[in-house]
């Protein structure tokens, strides 16, 4: 049974698709949530197919419906990805982890239920990742708009924008929040040339296929980074160029930003909006994409040791 604090609630207005949120956040109620998957077990994450049982102040109540996730701004900067639940009495609630300081969260006046996401996607490089540029390798957090980066096929392209995302490890699907570490040489041919850490949904170009890092885990040289190692928060960065490109991160081919994930997920989205406003959809590179281990071609699985891992 996991404990969360109840911030505030209001009835869903189906006419507008928004939920006004009331309350000051000081009169929190203790909600205890127990989440069960269809097979009768708990995996610690909220999913639309789960049954969510809750108690209010220790008294048995009823089931809640998971509506999706929302990014809530933090006073110290960054965001926390929190679930939105609808209780049996019709109230919509946003719980935060028990013991968290409610004053650290900046809750919106209204909540657009149509804008909720079902899964927090993280598609970035960890701090310290060295990106190849015309002036030599530069740490990704040191890149600026207009800097010229090198593509895997030897072209020079300017940086359009650097997206920054602060990840809170205190709440959320642990498997999604854990970055992936590629040990030096794990992709073959001496690449990456130093340990490379990216988020699980970041695409690496391997054998002509853009493979999400989380699909390439082999348990030895390509592994998840424990959240305990990342601290309560960590910051990741994505490089956007005018077109979808493959650049070099610690020498290894990795994709630039592609807008099949919203830029609103980034802390500094307002900067992009001020600079560029509405922009056309980007065209994705013509490579096949493997988002899960079963989609990774057998020759890549064998090359990286995924066959032994399975």
URBELNOR-V501450 format. One record per residue. SS is DSSP state (2 for helix, 1 for strand, 0 for the rest). Layout:
# URBELNOR-V501450
((SS) (SS))
This chain:
# URBELNOR-V501450
((0) (1) (1) (1) (1) (1) (1) (1) (1) (1) (1) (0) (1) (0) (0) (0) (0) (1) (1) (1) (0) (0) (0) (0) (0) (0) (0) (0) (1) (1) (1) (1) (1) (1) (1) (1) (0) (0) (0) (0) (0) (0) (0) (0) (0) (0) (0) (0) (0) (0) (1) (1) (1) (1) (1) (1) (0) (0) (1) (1) (1) (1) (1) (1) (1) (1) (1) (1) (1) (1) (1) (1) (1) (1) (0) (0) (0) (0) (1) (1) (1) (1) (1) (1) (1) (1) (0) (0) (0) (0) (1) (1) (1) (1) (1) (1) (1) (0) (0) (0) (0) (2) (2) (2) (1) (1) (0) (0) (0) (1) (1) (1) (2) (2) (2) (0) (1) (0) (0) (0) (0) (0) (0) (0) (1) (1) (0) (0) (0) (1) (1) (0) (1) (0) (0) (0) (0) (1) (1) (2) (2) (2) (0) (0) (0) (0) (0) (1) (1) (1) (1) (0) (0) (0) (0) (1) (1) (1) (1) (1) (1) (1) (1) (1) (1) (1) (1) (1) (0) (0) (0) (0) (0) (2) (2) (2) (2) (0) (0) (1) (1) (1) (0) (0) (0) (0) (0) (1) (0) (0) (1) (0) (0) (0) (0) (1) (1) (1) (0) (0) (0) (0) (1) (1) (1) (1) (0) (0) (1) (1) (1) (1) (2) (2) (2) (0) (0) (0) (0) (0) (0) (1) (1) (1) (0) (0) (2) (2) (2) (2) (0) (0) (1) (1) (1) (1) (1) (1) (1) (1) (1) (0) (0) (0) (0) (1) (1) (1) (1) (0) (0) (1) (1) (1) (1) (0) (0) (0) (0) (0) (0) (0) (2) (2) (2) (0) (0) (0) (2) (2) (2) (2) (2) (2) (2) (2) (0) (0) (0) (0) (0) (0) (0) (0) (0) (0) (0) (1) (1) (1) (0) (0) (2) (2) (2) (0) (0) (2) (2) (2) (2) (2) (2) (2) (0) (2) (2) (2) (2) (0))
